[in-house]
């Protein structure tokens, strides 16, 4: 299994957004599901891109999909709640 190392811990909400991206949800669908604004979802995606070394959104989605499929493992130093 490939390991993708995060630079920092993922928050609970970042983990939820990553999971939903891996499920194939759009940012608009994620916003509706989590009852947050699209702008907030985009901010979480920006944070995830930095933390997972994914300069482009499509790379972030690929990481999320591979992780959900069990092909890649995302390893973080620690996970904290918001």
C-alpha positions as CSV (number, residue, x, y, z in Angstrom):
1,X,0.0,0.0,0.0
2,X,1.3,3.4,-0.9
3,X,1.7,5.9,1.9
4,X,1.0,9.6,1.6
5,X,2.4,11.6,4.4
6,X,0.7,14.7,5.6
7,X,2.7,17.6,6.8
8,X,0.4,18.2,9.8
9,X,-2.5,16.8,11.6
10,X,-5.9,16.8,9.9
11,X,-8.9,18.3,11.8
12,X,-12.1,16.4,12.1
13,X,-13.8,18.6,9.4
14,X,-10.8,18.2,7.0
15,X,-11.1,14.5,7.4
16,X,-14.8,14.6,6.6
17,X,-14.2,16.7,3.5
18,X,-11.4,14.4,2.4
19,X,-13.7,11.4,2.9
20,X,-16.5,13.0,0.9
21,X,-14.2,13.9,-1.9
22,X,-13.1,10.3,-2.0
23,X,-16.7,9.3,-2.3
24,X,-16.9,11.4,-5.5
25,X,-18.9,14.3,-4.1
26,X,-18.6,17.7,-5.6
27,X,-17.7,20.7,-3.4
28,X,-21.3,21.9,-3.7
29,X,-22.6,18.5,-2.5
30,X,-20.1,18.5,0.4
31,X,-21.3,22.0,1.4
32,X,-24.9,20.9,1.4
33,X,-24.1,17.6,3.3
34,X,-22.1,19.3,6.0
35,X,-24.4,22.4,6.1
36,X,-21.5,24.8,5.5
37,X,-20.9,27.4,2.7
38,X,-19.1,26.5,-0.5
39,X,-16.5,29.1,0.4
40,X,-15.8,27.2,3.6
41,X,-15.5,23.9,1.7
42,X,-13.0,25.5,-0.7
43,X,-11.0,26.7,2.3
44,X,-10.9,23.1,3.7
45,X,-9.8,21.9,0.3
46,X,-7.0,24.5,0.2
47,X,-5.8,23.4,3.6
48,X,-5.9,19.7,2.5
49,X,-4.0,20.5,-0.7
50,X,-1.2,22.1,1.5
51,X,-1.2,19.3,4.1
52,X,-1.2,16.5,1.5
53,X,1.2,18.1,-0.9
54,X,-1.4,18.2,-3.7
55,X,-0.8,21.5,-5.5
56,X,-3.9,21.0,-7.8
57,X,-7.4,20.2,-6.8
58,X,-7.5,17.2,-9.1
59,X,-4.5,15.8,-7.3
60,X,-6.3,16.2,-4.0
61,X,-9.3,14.4,-5.4
62,X,-7.1,11.6,-6.7
63,X,-5.5,11.1,-3.2
64,X,-8.9,11.1,-1.6
65,X,-10.3,8.5,-4.1
66,X,-7.2,6.3,-3.8
67,X,-7.4,6.4,0.0
68,X,-11.1,5.5,0.0
69,X,-10.4,2.6,-2.4
70,X,-7.7,1.3,0.0
71,X,-4.9,1.8,-2.6
72,X,-3.2,4.6,-0.6
73,X,-2.9,5.2,3.1
74,X,-2.9,8.8,4.5
75,X,-0.6,8.9,7.5
76,X,-0.8,11.9,9.8
77,X,1.2,12.7,12.9
78,X,-2.0,13.2,14.9
79,X,-5.6,14.0,14.5
80,X,-7.3,16.7,16.5
81,X,-10.9,17.8,16.8
82,X,-11.9,21.3,15.9
